[in-house]
Amino acid sequence: MPEAIVYLTETKPCPKCKTENAVVHARGEDFCGDCYIFYFRGKLRKQINEERYKVKFGKSLEIYGTQKVLLALSGGESSIVLLDIIGALLEGQNKQHRGKQGFELVLVNLDETELDSLNKKLPDVLPKLLERYSPVNITFKVLSLNSYVDESTLHKISLTLEFTALSKAVDPHKTTLIELLKKCPNKSSAEDLLTIVYESLILRVAAEEGCQTILYGHCMTRLANEIIALTVKGRGSVIHKAIADHTEMVDSKEIKVMFPLREILHAEIAAYVKLAELQEFVVESTIEKSKINRNLTIRDLTTNYFKQLDATGYASTASTVVKTGEKLGAPKGELLSHCQVCGADIHQDPSTWLRTITANDPAPIETDEEREYLEMYQASLQDAQEQSVAGGEPLNVCFGCIITLGGVKQDSGFTWPIEGKSKLEYLYVNESQEKQKVLDEFVLTDDEEE
């Protein structure tokens, strides 16, 4: 199978514009830099070709009103490419329609500086990128991850031997998200909980900002990665929402979630970054990943898997995985409850299912040594049951959260905010927006002038 991207070394004209030399071969065709960028911008615009994202007049304006779109900006290659494409779209609308644009764009970055030891901070480099789309007005905000921590709802969570969860409220105390994650059983558990935090905060910001749409920069390779990782983590029931366009309800507000780059491979994203000269704006972690598999998280392992496929010419495998994942729908059956940790729907009691598939009959005792070990084990069970009885109130958890909390001991437990909503804490808001707000306060309307 051919590689997703081949950089051309021989000199030959671009078959599209016939004026520049072709520099890259993608999807069976040769492109010069400008034609490649134009081609992939066109693919994204097909994804957001609805009337609500176009410049609106008359009846269309009455129906859709002023649309507001939130773009989740991590600073990685995919999200920077998505920003460049959306920014160019708004710039074109602004010029073509004399200062009007189809929607307002809000960029939200979740501050991961302390988590990933990033090589640069987005507020230091992003304003220069936003200048490319002038005079389009784009809001940019950086949100603290600690906004997820509602100290008044902290609970100590533990798992019983019957695969049920218990929670006990703890006295409110000052803590950070990173401090809570350090108490996770393992790296994969911390990674899984971080994903829950990211999705929850983005939805909350969208609702607070009055956004009708959320755009994620997940490319096809990332979505394939997500499918495999969610399956391994026991979260197969949410795959249909994690990779496909869908609608969420937040505070009685309907918000559309979209993945516009879903048809583009990561190798093609990297080529776009190179040809559009976006390298200086890409934010990367300086933490070197371990080369030992047992020290890697589930997502690290799946990421390495798709990198190997890309390097060996089988990048299109990601397309097969995504197309298979798209066939998955929501679980069928009666909705029993919602997980109080991640918010997922629970259609089948996971603890009952786990007890059903667990072997309950022990092997026969044959020696005195085995009998001694059995007595020690039964004594530990009794102690664990006593701790469980005094451990707190039952907590609704899904199968994925049972896997994530695996390894948490009854005596120590794991502290986490349960269904709390603290105030959103912004670390940075672009100055252009703040200055405009101040200026607006001093603008006199016709009524005020009279």
N, C-alpha and C positions, 0 to 999 in steps of 0.2 A: 504494500500500500504506500502511496506517496506521502511525503511529509506535508504537514499543514501549511508551512511557509518555507519557501526557498528564496534566498537572496541571490539575485543575478549578478554575475561578474562580467559577462560578455555585454558588449554595447549593441543595443538594438532599440528601435523606436517603440514607444508605447502604442499598442494597437487601439487604444481608446482615444487619446487626444492627438496622436501622431506628431506631436511637437517636442515632447520630452523623451528621454531615454527610460526604458522600463528598468525598474530596480528590484522588483519583487514578483514572485510567481505564487499565486494563491487561487485555490478553487479552479484549477485548470486554465487560468488566464494570467497574462503578464500585465503589470501595472507600473506606472510611474508613481512617485510619491503622492502627488495631488489627486490623481485618479483613484488610487487605493483609498485615500481618506474620504473622497467623495462617495465611493462605492459603499463603504461601511456606514457612513452617515445616512445614506439612503436606506440601508437595511433597518437601522434603528427607527427612522421616521415612519416606516411602515408599521412598526410596533405601536407607535403613539399617534396614529393617524385619525383619531376620533375627533369629532367636531368640537368637543370641549377643550382641546388643546390648540385649536386654531384661533386666529384673531376673529373676534365675534362682533357682529353689528346687529342692530334691530332685534328681531324676534329671537335669534340665536343668543344674543346677550341676555335677553329676559329669561330664557330657559336655563342657561348654564351659569350666568353671572360671572363674577371674577374668580377664576380658578387659581388655586394655590397648590403647588407641587413641592413635596419634600424629597430631596435627594440625599440618601444616606452615604456620606463621604468618609471612607476610611483612610483615604490617601494612597491606597494601593493602585496598581496599574489599571485595573478594571474600572474603579470608581472615578479615577482621573479621566479616563477615556470617555466615560459616560458624561461627565461634566463638560468636557470639551465639545461633545456632539450636541448636548442640550444647549450649551452656551452659544454655539454657532447657529443653532436653530432659532433661538430667541433674537440673536443679532440680525439674522435675515428678516425675521418678522418685523423687527423694529425699523429697519431701513425701508422695507417694502411698504409698510403701512404707516409711515410718518410718525414714528414714536410709539406706536401701539404694539403690544405683544399678547400672545395667546394665553399666557398664564404667568403668575409670579413664581419665582424659584427661590426656595429656601434650602440652603446647604447645612446639614447637621453632622458634626463630627463628634464621636464619643472619644474622650481623651484616654488614650491607651499608653501614654508616655511612660508611666511607672511600670505598667505591666510588661511591655515589649521592648523597653529601652530603645525608643525610636531614634533614627539618625537625624531627624529634623522635626520641627514643629510646623504643622499646617499654617497657623496664623503668620508665620514668618515668610512663607513662600507663596501662599495662595493669592494674596492681593495682586501680585504680579500677573498671575494667570488670568484673574478676573478682568484685568485691564484689556485683555484681548477681545473681550466681548462688549466693550464700551460702545454705546451709552446704556447698555442693558443694566438694570439695577438688580443685583443679586444679594440676598441676605445670607450671611455666613455666621454660624454659631458653633461654639465648642462646648459640649456638655460634660460635666463631671460624672464619672461612673458611680460616685457615691450618692447620686440622686436616686438610685434604686433603693438605698438603705433607709427604711423607715424604722428608726430606733425604738419606737413605741410598739412595734409588731415583731420584735425579735423572739424567736422560739428555739428551744433546744430540741432537735429532732433525732430520733433513734429508731432502728429497725428491730423488730422482735424475731424470734426463731420461726414464727409462722408467716414471715414476709409482710407483716403489717407495720405501719409507721405510727409512732407516738410523738406528740409534741407537748412541750411544756413552756409556757411563757416565762421569759427571764426579765429581770429588771432592766429598764432602758439604760443604755450606757453608750458613750461616744465610741464609735467604731467606724472603720472604713471597709469598703468592699474587698480590698486586697487582704485585709486582716481576716475577713471571713473566709475567703477562698484558700488561704494558707492552711485552714483546718480541714480542707477536703481530704477524703481518703486517698486520692491519687490525682495525677495531672489531668487525666481524661475527665474525671468528675468536675474539676475546676473549669475545664474547657467547656463542658456541657452546660454548666450553670452560667458561664459567661454568655453563651449564645442566648439563653433565656433572658438575661439582663439586657443584652443588646436589642433584641426584638421588642421587649416590653418598653424600654426607654424611647425607641424610635416611634412606636405607636403613640405613646403619651405626648411626645413633642408634636407629632402631627395633629393630634386632637387639640392641643393647646394653641397651636399656631393657626388652626382653622384650615388645615390642608385637606384636600379631597383625594389626593393621590400620593403614594410613596413609591419612589423608584430605587431599586437596588441594582448595584453594578455587577451582579453575579453573571459571569460568562458561562458558556455551555460546560466547560471543563469544571468550573466551580460547582455547578448544579449537579453534575455527575458525581463529583466528590461528596457532595452533601447527601446524595441518595445512599451511597455506600456507607458513609459515616453514621447516618441516622439508623440504618438497618442494623449495624453492629451495636449501636448504643441502645437498641430496643425501642426506638421511636419511629417505627415504620408507619404508625397510624397518622403521623403528621407530615409524611412525605408529600402528599398531595397539596398541602399548603406551603411547604417550604420551597417548592420548585416551580409552582405554576401561578399564574396571575389569579388573584382571588380578592374577595372583599372581607374586611374586618369591621366589626362594630366596636367602637370605643366611646364610652360615655354617650351612648345613643347616637353617635355620629358614624356615618358610613364612610369608610376609607378604602380606596382601591389600592392594592399592592401589586406592583408590576416588576418584571425582570426583562427590560428591553434588550439586553445583550445576550439573551438566551440562545441565539443562533450563531454566536461567534466563539471560536475556540480561544484558549488562552494564548497560544502561539500567535494568533492573529491580533490579539490585543497588544502583545509585546511589539509586534511589527508596527502597529498604529502609533504606539508611544514613541518609537524610534523615528518614524517618518514625520510625525507631527511635532517632533522636538519637545516632548513633554517630560523627559527624563528628570530634569531639575525639580519637578513638582511632585514626583513620586516619593512617598514616605515608606521606609522599610525598617524592619527590626534589626538591631545589631546583635541580638542574641543568636549565637551559633547553635543550630540544631544538632543533637547527638546523632552519632552514626550507629548507635546500638538500638535496635528496635524496641527493646523492653523499656527504654527510657523515653520513648516517643509517645505522644498522645494518639488517639484514634485518628484524628484529622491529619496529623503529621504523616501517619502511615498511608492513608488514602491519597494524600497529596503526592507523596513520593511515588506511589503506584502509577498515577496518571502522568507524572513527569517522565517516568520510564517509558510509558506507552508513547508519549510525545516524541521522546528521543529516538525511539526505535521505529518510528513511522506509522504507529497505530493510534494516532491522536483521534481519529474518527470513532474510536471505541466509545468515547465520551458521548457522542451523538446517540449511539445505540442504548447506552445506559439511561440517558435523559428521556428518550422516546419510550422506553419501557416504564420508567417512573411516571411519566405523564398519564399512563393508562390506569394508574392507581387512583382510586377515589376515596372518599371519606368512609370510615368504618360504618357498617350497617348494624342495625339493632338499636335497642332502647338506650338512651343516654342515661347513665346511672348517676354520674356526678362530674365534677371538674377537679383536676389535680390542683391541690392547694399550693404546690411548689412552682409548677410551670404553666398551669392554666389549661392544659390539654383536656379534651373530652375523654371521659372514661366510659366505655361501652361494655366492658367485661371486667369483673373484679380480678385484678392481677394476682393478688395473694391467693385466692382460691385456685386459680389456674396453676400457680407455681406449686402449691401443695399437692395438686392432682398429679403432676408430672414427676414429683419427687419420690424416690424409693423410700418406703416406710418400714419394710421388714428387714431387720438386721440379719447378718449371718449367724448361725448357731455358735454359742460359746463352747469352746473345746478345752481350754486350759485355765488354770488359776490366774495366770497373768492377764488373760483376756477378760476374766471376770472382774479383776481388780480395776482394769481400765474402764470397764463398763460402769462400775460403781462411781468412779471419778467423773465420768461423763454425765451420769444421771444427776450427780450432785451439782455440777456446773449448770445443767439445765434448770434445776430447781432455783438456783441463785438468779439465773437470767430471767426466769418467770416472775420471781419476786420483784426484781428490778423493773420489769415491764409493767407490773401492776401499779407500781408507784411512779412510773415514768411519765405519765401525763395522759392527755386526751387523744383519742384516735384521730389520725390525719389522713385525708384522702390523697393518695399518691398514685400516679400511673406507673406502668411497667418500666418506662424509661427512667423515671426518678428512683424507682427501687434499685435499678442497676447503678445509677449514679451515686446513690447513698450506700451502696454495698461496701462493707468494711467499717462503717460507722458503728462504734460500740455503744452498748446500752449505758455504760457507766459514764462515758465521756460525752457522747452525743455530738451533734453538729449544729451550730447556731446559724439561723437564716431568717430573714424577714418573711413573714407569711401574709400575703395579700395586703401589703401595706402600700401607701402612696405618699412618699415624702415630697417636698417641694423641689422642683427642678432647679439645679444649680448650674448656671452658665459661667464658664471660665473666660469666654471671649465672645464678643459680638462685633462684627466688622464696623469700623468707625463711620463709614459712609452712611450706613443706615441710621446710626445714632445722631449724626449731624443733621440728616434730613428731618428726623423727628423734631429736633430742636427748632430748625428753620420753619417747619410747618406750624409750630405753635405761635410764631410771630407773623404768619401770613394773614392779612385781613380779608375777610370775605366781603361781598357786596353789601350784605346786611350790616356788618360791623362798621363799614365806611360811612353808612348813612347815620 
